[in-house]
Amino acid sequence: MHESIILYLSLVMVIMFLVMLAQRIKIAYPIMLVLGGLALSLVPGLPSVEIDHQLIFLIFLPPLLYEAAWQTSWKDFWKWRRVIGSFAFIIVILTSCVIAYVSRAVIPGFTLALGFLLGGIISPPDAVATSSILKNVKVPKRLITITEGESLLNDASSLIVFRFALIAVASGSFVLTDAIGSFFLVIIMGFAVGLGVAMLFYAIHRWLPTTPSIDTILTFVAPYAMYITAEEFHFSGVIAVVTGGLFLSRNQHSILSHLSRIQGINVWSTVGFVLNGIVFMLIGLELPVIIQGFGEASLAEAIKYGLIISLVVIITRIASTLGASIFTVFISRFIKTADRSPGFRMPFVFGWAGMRGVVSLASALSIPLLLDNGQPFPQRSMILFITFVVILVTLVFQGLTLPLVAKWMNVEERDYAVSSHEQDANIRRKLTAASLDLIQKKYADEIGHHELLQGLKHRLESDIGFMDHVRELDAADSEHEYIARYQHITKEILEHKRHILHEFNKKETYEEEIVRQHLAQIDLEEEKLRQQFLHME
């Protein structure tokens, strides 16, 4: 027990060191962690680490998906829903089909069912890897939204393909009509379960006397409740978590207090960082376990097949993105689309941003050692190794070259005519002017004899003057009541700001990320106000 604790504590320390190193040399930390884990796995004498696929699916996947869904802009997600949906479902199935037929043709002993099994494993890009790498790449907002949205949903479709292919390999039979019907049932009921559980947690947050600590704990319980409930009925736990996460995130300002939001963001950012670090480190550490079943000759063959399948995965994705662009131009003649002419530059960068991650490896490791008849599962070692090679090639090679590809393609921002800096400045001035206008109209009779309100008014006027200048350049009971009145008015101003920000968020010309930054700042201002007069309560 003590040895295990020391091992995992040492692993966390190594993760933090590698992340700091990644920041220093300016590469995405998932790449550094995978390479670091790979290097550690080759050190003689270190104990081998074997990933428990159930641990990944049950412990790591729900909170990571939930955090990603919580950070996703629903407005942008809905705007690009057709592209996201097509790549999360249709393209995943198409990629699985291509991999199935290529692997059967190239790899000796591979059947079509085994090919679909491999396709289901390696077809979906990884949500965490994609998000982490794109943060370091200058690309348009729409590309980040579509890629992250796709990565949130595609695990569900790939795991369903994997599940049906596994049954086909084990039983030797496959009924297409049954599979299609089950596919839609699993997806639709996953949505229903996620929304149902989310509404239960919505009611708890909204109408029960929770505290910030209780709210934070509930946000950790929610993804597990969604995932386990869905999986218990053999529906999609991934879809349930993403659906529930999007619903609660969209309603967070009506169910969580400002302090709950501040505390939750801080806690989740830390926990998410640790979980992400562990899963990417485990990918690299898994190499010795994966190659145990190979001899020298078969290992060399496996490397060759892994590189071939990796090339097929990359080409298929790029072809899909370019084909989707052509189809968008055609279909825009008949229906309204978000962009009638996406061109080829952005689709190519989107196609290159197809990094695979830990879900693919966990799926491969979940393949049983034996069939129901007691025979060894065919080609299990080969599938495991090919999956590892695909993850390594797409994550490291494509991840490292993605900034160069984006720069080479020179994709410009097309959705927001106003720069992020100008959006920020416009929102700041509008909020300050609206606050000053509220005081002058609603509390004009109190300003003359309320010194705190006078100070607030002068501060707002000073802030407006400063922003305009920058733009031109580029207790007694009576005291308790006095202070309480100031708090009441100031809180009303903050709520007025929140209302204005939500109105800004409805406009297509403003990024939700910028609006969220201002909402978070208002939460901090409200907490600062509470702390200033905490001793008076």
C-alpha positions as CSV (number, residue, x, y, z in Angstrom):
1,M,0.0,0.0,0.0
2,H,2.7,2.5,1.0
3,E,4.7,1.6,-2.1
4,S,1.7,2.3,-4.3
5,I,1.0,5.7,-2.6
6,I,4.7,6.7,-3.1
7,L,4.5,5.6,-6.7
8,Y,1.5,7.7,-7.6
9,L,2.7,10.7,-5.7
10,S,6.0,10.4,-7.6
11,L,4.0,10.2,-10.8
12,V,2.1,13.4,-10.0
13,M,5.4,15.2,-9.3
14,V,6.8,14.0,-12.6
15,I,3.6,15.2,-14.4
16,M,3.9,18.7,-12.9
17,F,7.6,18.8,-13.9
18,L,6.8,17.8,-17.5
19,V,3.9,20.3,-17.7
20,M,6.2,23.1,-16.6
21,L,8.8,21.9,-19.2
22,A,6.1,21.9,-21.9
23,Q,5.2,25.5,-21.0
24,R,8.8,26.5,-21.1
25,I,9.5,25.0,-24.6
26,K,5.9,26.0,-25.7
27,I,4.4,22.7,-26.8
28,A,1.1,21.2,-25.7
29,Y,1.4,19.4,-22.4
30,P,-0.4,16.1,-23.6
31,I,2.4,15.6,-26.1
32,M,5.1,16.1,-23.4
33,L,3.3,13.8,-21.0
34,V,3.0,11.0,-23.5
35,L,6.7,11.3,-24.5
36,G,7.7,11.5,-20.9
37,G,5.7,8.4,-20.0
38,L,7.2,6.6,-23.0
39,A,10.7,7.5,-21.8
40,L,9.9,6.3,-18.3
41,S,8.5,3.0,-19.5
42,L,11.9,2.3,-21.1
43,V,13.9,2.8,-17.8
44,P,15.0,-0.6,-16.5
45,G,13.9,-1.5,-13.0
46,L,10.8,0.7,-12.9
47,P,7.5,-1.2,-12.2
48,S,5.3,-1.6,-15.2
49,V,2.0,0.3,-15.1
50,E,-1.1,-1.4,-16.6
51,I,-4.2,0.7,-17.4
52,D,-7.4,-0.7,-16.1
53,H,-9.9,0.1,-18.9
54,Q,-12.8,0.1,-16.3
55,L,-10.9,2.7,-14.3
56,I,-10.6,5.0,-17.4
57,F,-14.2,4.6,-18.4
58,L,-15.7,4.9,-14.9
59,I,-13.3,7.1,-13.0
60,F,-11.6,9.4,-15.5
61,L,-14.0,9.7,-18.5
62,P,-17.1,11.1,-16.8
63,P,-15.5,14.1,-15.1
64,L,-13.2,14.9,-18.1
65,L,-16.2,14.9,-20.4
66,Y,-18.3,16.9,-18.0
67,E,-15.6,19.6,-17.5
68,A,-15.2,19.9,-21.3
69,A,-19.0,20.1,-21.8
70,W,-19.2,22.7,-19.0
71,Q,-16.6,24.9,-20.8
72,T,-18.3,24.5,-24.2
73,S,-20.3,27.5,-25.5
74,W,-23.8,26.3,-26.2
75,K,-24.4,29.3,-28.5
76,D,-21.5,28.3,-30.7
77,F,-22.2,24.6,-30.3
78,W,-25.8,25.1,-31.6
79,K,-24.6,27.3,-34.5
80,W,-22.3,24.6,-35.8
81,R,-24.5,21.7,-34.8
82,R,-24.7,20.2,-38.3
83,V,-21.0,20.0,-38.8
84,I,-20.4,18.7,-35.2
85,G,-23.1,16.1,-35.5
86,S,-21.9,14.9,-38.9
87,F,-18.3,14.4,-37.8
88,A,-19.3,13.0,-34.4
89,F,-21.5,10.3,-35.9
90,I,-21.4,10.0,-39.7
91,I,-17.7,10.5,-40.2
92,V,-16.8,8.2,-37.2
93,I,-18.8,5.4,-38.8
94,L,-17.3,6.2,-42.3
95,T,-13.8,6.1,-40.8
96,S,-14.6,2.8,-39.1
97,C,-15.7,1.3,-42.4
98,V,-12.6,2.5,-44.2
99,I,-10.3,1.1,-41.5
100,A,-12.2,-2.1,-41.5
101,Y,-11.7,-2.8,-45.2
102,V,-8.1,-1.6,-45.4
103,S,-7.1,-3.6,-42.3
104,R,-8.7,-6.7,-43.7
105,A,-6.8,-6.2,-47.0
106,V,-3.5,-5.4,-45.4
107,I,-3.2,-7.3,-42.2
108,P,-3.0,-11.2,-42.5
109,G,-5.7,-12.9,-40.5
110,F,-7.9,-9.9,-40.0
111,T,-11.6,-10.4,-40.7
112,L,-14.1,-7.6,-41.4
113,A,-15.4,-7.8,-37.9
114,L,-11.9,-7.3,-36.4
115,G,-11.5,-4.4,-38.8
116,F,-14.6,-2.7,-37.5
117,L,-13.4,-3.4,-34.0
118,L,-10.2,-1.6,-34.8
119,G,-12.1,1.2,-36.6
120,G,-14.4,1.7,-33.6
121,I,-11.3,2.1,-31.4
122,I,-9.2,4.5,-33.3
123,S,-11.8,6.5,-35.3
124,P,-12.6,9.3,-32.7
125,P,-10.3,12.2,-32.0
126,D,-9.7,12.8,-28.3
127,A,-11.5,15.8,-26.6
128,V,-8.8,16.6,-24.1
129,A,-5.9,16.3,-26.5
130,T,-7.6,18.4,-29.1
131,S,-8.6,21.2,-26.7
132,S,-5.1,21.3,-25.1
133,I,-3.3,21.5,-28.3
134,L,-5.6,24.0,-30.0
135,K,-5.1,26.4,-27.1
136,N,-1.5,27.0,-28.3
137,V,-2.5,27.4,-32.0
138,K,-3.8,30.6,-33.6
139,V,-6.9,29.5,-35.4
140,P,-10.5,30.9,-35.9
141,K,-13.0,30.5,-33.1
142,R,-15.3,28.3,-35.2
143,L,-12.5,25.7,-35.7
144,I,-12.0,25.4,-31.9
145,T,-15.8,25.1,-31.4
146,I,-16.3,22.5,-34.1
147,T,-13.3,20.4,-33.1
148,E,-14.2,20.4,-29.4
149,G,-17.8,19.8,-30.0
150,E,-17.0,16.8,-32.3
151,S,-14.6,15.4,-29.7
152,L,-17.3,15.6,-27.0
153,L,-19.8,13.4,-28.9
154,N,-17.7,11.1,-31.1
155,D,-16.7,8.8,-28.2
156,A,-20.3,7.7,-28.0
157,S,-20.6,6.7,-31.6
158,S,-17.1,5.0,-31.7
159,L,-17.9,3.0,-28.5
160,I,-21.2,1.8,-30.0
161,V,-19.4,0.7,-33.1
162,F,-16.8,-1.0,-30.9
163,R,-19.5,-2.7,-28.9
164,F,-21.3,-4.2,-31.9
165,A,-18.0,-5.3,-33.6
166,L,-17.0,-7.0,-30.3
167,I,-20.3,-8.9,-30.3
168,A,-19.8,-9.8,-34.0
169,V,-16.3,-11.2,-33.4
170,A,-17.4,-13.2,-30.3
171,S,-20.6,-14.6,-31.9
172,G,-19.5,-14.8,-35.5
173,S,-22.7,-13.1,-36.7
174,F,-23.8,-9.5,-37.4
175,V,-27.3,-8.3,-38.2
176,L,-27.2,-4.8,-39.8
177,T,-30.8,-3.9,-39.1
178,D,-30.5,-4.8,-35.4
179,A,-27.3,-2.8,-35.1
180,I,-28.8,0.3,-36.7
181,G,-31.9,0.2,-34.5
182,S,-29.8,-0.4,-31.4
183,F,-27.5,2.5,-32.4
184,F,-30.3,5.1,-32.5
185,L,-31.8,3.7,-29.3
186,V,-28.5,3.9,-27.4
187,I,-27.9,7.5,-28.6
188,I,-31.5,8.8,-28.1
189,M,-31.9,7.3,-24.6
190,G,-28.4,8.6,-23.7
191,F,-29.7,12.1,-24.4
192,A,-32.9,11.4,-22.4
193,V,-31.0,10.0,-19.4
194,G,-28.5,12.8,-19.3
195,L,-31.2,15.4,-19.5
196,G,-33.3,13.7,-16.8
197,V,-30.4,13.4,-14.3
198,A,-29.4,17.0,-15.1
199,M,-32.9,18.3,-14.3
200,L,-32.7,16.5,-11.0
201,F,-29.5,18.2,-10.1
202,Y,-30.9,21.5,-11.4
203,A,-33.7,21.1,-8.9
204,I,-31.3,20.4,-6.1
205,H,-29.1,23.4,-6.9
206,R,-32.1,25.7,-7.5
207,W,-34.5,24.9,-4.6
208,L,-32.6,23.3,-1.8
209,P,-30.4,25.4,0.7
210,T,-27.1,24.3,-0.7
211,T,-23.7,25.9,0.2
212,P,-20.8,26.6,-2.2
213,S,-19.1,23.5,-0.9
214,I,-22.2,21.4,-1.4
215,D,-22.7,22.8,-4.9
216,T,-19.1,21.9,-5.8
217,I,-19.5,18.4,-4.5
218,L,-22.7,18.0,-6.5
219,T,-20.9,19.0,-9.7
220,F,-18.6,16.1,-9.1
221,V,-21.4,13.7,-8.3
222,A,-23.4,14.7,-11.4
223,P,-21.2,13.3,-14.2
224,Y,-20.9,9.9,-12.4
225,A,-24.7,9.8,-11.8
226,M,-25.3,10.5,-15.5
227,Y,-22.7,8.0,-16.8
228,I,-23.5,5.1,-14.4
229,T,-27.3,5.5,-14.9
230,A,-27.0,5.4,-18.7
231,E,-24.6,2.5,-18.7
232,E,-26.7,0.6,-16.3
233,F,-29.4,0.5,-18.9
234,H,-26.9,-0.1,-21.7
235,F,-27.3,3.4,-23.1
236,S,-24.6,5.8,-24.0
237,G,-23.0,7.2,-20.8
238,V,-20.9,9.6,-22.9
239,I,-23.9,11.2,-24.5
240,A,-25.6,11.3,-21.1
241,V,-22.7,13.2,-19.5
242,V,-22.3,15.6,-22.4
243,T,-26.0,16.4,-22.6
244,G,-26.3,16.9,-18.8
245,G,-23.1,19.0,-18.7
246,L,-24.3,21.3,-21.5
247,F,-27.7,21.7,-19.8
248,L,-26.3,22.6,-16.4
249,S,-23.6,24.8,-17.8
250,R,-26.2,26.8,-19.8
251,N,-28.2,27.3,-16.6
252,Q,-25.3,27.8,-14.1
253,H,-26.1,31.5,-13.4
254,S,-29.7,30.6,-12.3
255,I,-28.8,27.7,-10.1
256,L,-25.4,28.6,-8.6
257,S,-24.4,31.5,-6.4
258,H,-21.4,33.7,-7.4
259,L,-19.3,32.1,-4.7
260,S,-20.3,28.6,-5.9
261,R,-19.2,29.5,-9.4
262,I,-15.9,30.9,-8.2
263,Q,-15.1,27.9,-6.0
264,G,-16.3,25.4,-8.5
265,I,-14.1,26.9,-11.3
266,N,-11.0,26.8,-9.0
267,V,-11.6,23.2,-7.8
268,W,-12.5,21.8,-11.2
269,S,-9.5,23.4,-12.9
270,T,-7.1,21.7,-10.4
271,V,-8.9,18.3,-10.5
272,G,-9.1,18.4,-14.3
273,F,-5.4,19.2,-14.6
274,V,-4.5,16.2,-12.4
275,L,-6.8,13.8,-14.2
276,N,-5.7,14.9,-17.7
277,G,-2.0,14.7,-16.6
278,I,-2.5,11.1,-15.3
279,V,-4.3,9.8,-18.4
280,F,-1.7,11.1,-20.9
281,M,1.2,9.9,-18.8
282,L,-0.5,6.4,-18.6
283,I,-0.5,6.3,-22.4
284,G,3.3,6.4,-22.6
285,L,3.8,4.1,-19.6
286,E,1.6,1.4,-21.2
287,L,4.1,0.5,-23.9
288,P,5.9,-2.4,-22.1
289,V,2.5,-4.0,-21.4
290,I,1.4,-3.7,-25.0
291,I,4.5,-5.3,-26.6
292,Q,4.6,-8.2,-24.2
293,G,2.8,-10.5,-26.6
294,F,5.2,-9.9,-29.6
295,G,8.3,-11.4,-30.7
296,E,10.9,-9.4,-32.7
297,A,9.5,-10.4,-36.1
298,S,5.9,-9.8,-35.3
299,L,6.7,-6.5,-33.6
300,A,8.4,-5.2,-36.7
301,E,5.3,-6.2,-38.7
302,A,3.0,-4.6,-36.1
303,I,5.0,-1.3,-36.5
304,K,4.5,-1.4,-40.2
305,Y,0.8,-2.1,-40.0
306,G,0.5,0.6,-37.3
307,L,2.1,3.2,-39.6
308,I,-0.1,2.1,-42.5
309,I,-3.3,2.4,-40.5
310,S,-2.2,5.8,-39.1
311,L,-1.7,7.1,-42.6
312,V,-5.2,5.8,-43.5
313,V,-6.7,7.5,-40.5
314,I,-5.1,10.8,-41.3
315,I,-6.0,10.7,-45.1
316,T,-9.5,9.6,-44.3
317,R,-10.1,12.5,-41.9
318,I,-8.6,15.1,-44.3
319,A,-10.7,13.7,-47.2
320,S,-13.8,13.9,-45.0
321,T,-13.3,17.5,-44.0
322,L,-12.6,18.6,-47.6
323,G,-15.6,16.5,-48.8
324,A,-17.8,18.1,-46.1
325,S,-16.7,21.5,-47.4
326,I,-17.8,20.6,-50.9
327,F,-21.1,19.2,-49.7
328,T,-21.7,22.4,-47.7
329,V,-21.4,24.5,-50.8
330,F,-23.9,22.2,-52.6
331,I,-26.4,21.9,-49.8
332,S,-26.4,25.7,-49.2
333,R,-28.4,26.1,-52.4
334,F,-31.3,24.3,-50.7
335,I,-31.0,25.0,-46.9
336,K,-29.6,27.7,-44.7
337,T,-26.1,26.9,-43.5
338,A,-23.8,28.7,-41.0
339,D,-21.2,29.2,-43.8
340,R,-22.1,28.9,-47.5
341,S,-18.5,28.7,-48.7
342,P,-16.0,27.3,-46.1
343,G,-13.2,26.9,-48.6
344,F,-10.4,24.4,-48.2
345,R,-8.0,26.1,-45.8
346,M,-10.0,25.8,-42.6
347,P,-11.3,22.2,-43.4
348,F,-7.7,21.1,-44.0
349,V,-6.6,22.4,-40.6
350,F,-9.6,20.8,-39.1
351,G,-8.7,17.6,-40.7
352,W,-5.2,17.8,-39.4
353,A,-6.5,18.4,-35.8
354,G,-7.5,14.7,-35.4
355,M,-5.4,13.6,-32.4
356,R,-6.3,10.3,-30.8
357,G,-6.1,9.7,-27.0
358,V,-6.7,7.7,-23.9
359,V,-10.3,6.6,-24.8
360,S,-9.0,4.7,-27.8
361,L,-6.3,3.0,-25.7
362,A,-8.9,2.1,-23.0
363,S,-11.2,0.7,-25.6
364,A,-8.4,-1.5,-27.0
365,L,-7.5,-2.7,-23.5
366,S,-11.1,-3.6,-22.8
367,I,-11.0,-6.4,-25.4
368,P,-11.2,-9.7,-23.5
369,L,-8.4,-12.1,-23.5
370,L,-10.6,-15.1,-24.3
371,L,-13.8,-15.6,-26.3
372,D,-16.8,-17.2,-24.8
373,N,-15.7,-20.6,-26.1
374,G,-12.4,-20.3,-24.2
375,Q,-10.3,-19.6,-27.3
376,P,-7.8,-16.6,-27.3
377,F,-9.3,-13.5,-28.7
378,P,-8.0,-13.2,-32.3
379,Q,-5.4,-10.5,-33.1
380,R,-5.8,-8.8,-29.6
381,S,-2.1,-8.0,-29.3
382,M,-2.0,-6.6,-32.9
383,I,-5.0,-4.4,-32.3
384,L,-3.5,-3.1,-29.0
385,F,-0.2,-2.2,-30.7
386,I,-1.8,-0.6,-33.8
387,T,-3.9,1.5,-31.5
388,F,-0.8,2.7,-29.6
389,V,1.0,3.6,-32.8
390,V,-2.0,5.5,-34.1
391,I,-2.2,7.5,-30.8
392,L,1.5,8.2,-30.9
393,V,1.5,9.3,-34.5
394,T,-1.6,11.5,-34.4
395,L,-0.9,13.0,-31.0
396,V,2.8,13.6,-31.3
397,F,3.3,14.1,-35.1
398,Q,0.1,15.9,-35.9
399,G,0.1,17.7,-32.5
400,L,3.6,19.1,-33.0
401,T,3.0,20.1,-36.7
402,L,-0.5,21.6,-36.2
403,P,0.8,25.1,-35.4
404,L,2.9,25.0,-38.6
405,V,0.0,23.7,-40.7
406,A,-2.3,26.4,-39.3
407,K,0.3,29.1,-40.0
408,W,0.9,27.7,-43.5
409,M,-2.8,27.7,-44.3
410,N,-3.1,31.2,-42.9
411,V,-6.8,30.8,-41.9
412,E,-8.4,34.1,-41.0
413,E,-11.1,34.8,-38.5
414,R,-14.3,35.2,-40.5
415,D,-17.1,35.2,-37.8
416,Y,-16.1,38.2,-35.7
417,A,-15.4,41.4,-37.5
418,V,-14.5,43.1,-34.2
419,S,-11.3,41.8,-32.6
420,S,-11.3,40.2,-29.1
421,H,-9.6,43.3,-27.7
422,E,-12.2,45.6,-29.2
423,Q,-15.1,43.4,-27.9
424,D,-13.6,43.5,-24.5
425,A,-13.2,47.3,-24.5
426,N,-16.8,47.8,-25.8
427,I,-18.2,45.5,-23.1
428,R,-16.3,47.2,-20.3
429,R,-17.4,50.7,-21.3
430,K,-21.0,49.6,-21.8
431,L,-21.2,47.9,-18.4
432,T,-19.7,50.9,-16.6
433,A,-21.9,53.4,-18.4
434,A,-25.0,51.2,-17.7
435,S,-24.1,51.1,-14.0
436,L,-23.6,54.8,-13.8
437,D,-26.9,55.4,-15.6
438,L,-28.7,53.1,-13.2
439,I,-27.4,55.0,-10.1
440,Q,-28.2,58.4,-11.6
441,K,-31.7,57.5,-12.6
442,K,-32.9,55.2,-9.8
443,Y,-30.9,56.5,-6.8
444,A,-30.4,60.2,-7.6
445,D,-32.1,61.3,-4.4
446,E,-29.8,59.2,-2.2
447,I,-26.5,60.2,-3.8
448,G,-26.4,63.6,-2.2
449,H,-26.3,62.3,1.4
450,H,-24.8,58.8,0.9
451,E,-21.0,59.1,0.9
452,L,-20.4,55.5,-0.2
453,L,-22.8,55.9,-3.2
454,Q,-21.0,59.2,-4.0
455,G,-17.7,57.3,-4.0
456,L,-19.2,54.6,-6.3
457,K,-20.5,57.2,-8.7
458,H,-17.2,59.0,-8.8
459,R,-15.4,55.7,-9.4
460,L,-17.7,54.8,-12.3
461,E,-17.3,58.3,-13.8
462,S,-13.5,58.0,-13.4
463,D,-13.5,54.6,-15.0
464,I,-15.5,55.9,-18.0
465,G,-13.1,58.9,-18.3
466,F,-10.1,56.6,-18.1
467,M,-11.5,54.2,-20.8
468,D,-12.4,57.1,-23.1
469,H,-8.9,58.5,-22.6
470,V,-7.4,55.1,-23.5
471,R,-9.6,54.9,-26.5
472,E,-8.4,58.3,-27.6
473,L,-4.8,57.2,-27.1
474,D,-5.4,53.6,-29.0
475,A,-21.1,49.7,13.5
476,A,-24.2,51.2,15.0
477,D,-27.6,50.1,13.7
478,S,-27.8,53.1,11.5
479,E,-24.4,52.4,10.2
480,H,-25.4,48.8,9.5
481,E,-28.4,50.1,7.6
482,Y,-26.3,52.6,5.7
483,I,-23.8,49.9,4.6
484,A,-26.6,47.4,3.9
485,R,-28.2,49.9,1.5
486,Y,-24.9,50.4,-0.3
487,Q,-24.5,46.6,-0.6
488,H,-28.0,46.3,-1.9
489,I,-27.6,48.9,-4.6
490,T,-24.1,47.6,-5.6
491,K,-25.5,44.0,-5.9
492,E,-28.3,45.3,-8.0
493,I,-25.8,47.0,-10.3
494,L,-23.9,43.7,-10.6
495,E,-27.1,41.8,-11.5
496,H,-27.9,44.6,-14.0
497,K,-24.4,44.0,-15.5
498,R,-25.1,40.2,-15.7
499,H,-28.4,40.9,-17.5
500,I,-26.6,43.1,-20.1
501,L,-23.9,40.5,-20.6
502,H,-26.5,37.8,-21.3
503,E,-28.0,40.2,-23.9
504,F,-24.5,40.6,-25.4
505,N,-24.2,36.8,-25.6
506,K,-27.3,36.6,-27.8
507,K,-25.5,38.6,-30.4
508,E,-23.6,36.7,-33.1
509,T,-20.8,39.3,-33.2
510,Y,-19.6,38.7,-29.7
511,E,-17.7,35.6,-28.5
512,E,-19.2,33.8,-25.6
513,E,-15.7,33.3,-24.1
514,I,-15.3,37.1,-23.8
515,V,-18.7,37.4,-22.2
516,R,-17.9,34.6,-19.7
517,Q,-14.7,36.4,-18.7
518,H,-16.8,39.4,-17.7
519,L,-19.3,37.2,-15.9
520,A,-16.5,35.7,-13.9
521,Q,-15.2,39.2,-13.1
522,I,-18.6,40.2,-11.8
523,D,-18.6,37.1,-9.6
524,L,-15.2,38.2,-8.2
525,E,-16.6,41.8,-7.6
526,E,-19.5,40.4,-5.7
527,E,-17.3,38.2,-3.5
528,K,-15.0,41.2,-2.9
529,L,-18.1,43.2,-1.8
530,R,-19.1,40.4,0.6
531,Q,-15.6,40.1,2.1
532,Q,-15.4,43.9,2.6
533,F,-18.4,43.9,4.9
534,L,-18.1,40.3,6.2
535,H,-17.3,41.5,9.8
536,M,-20.6,43.5,9.9
537,E,-22.8,40.6,9.2
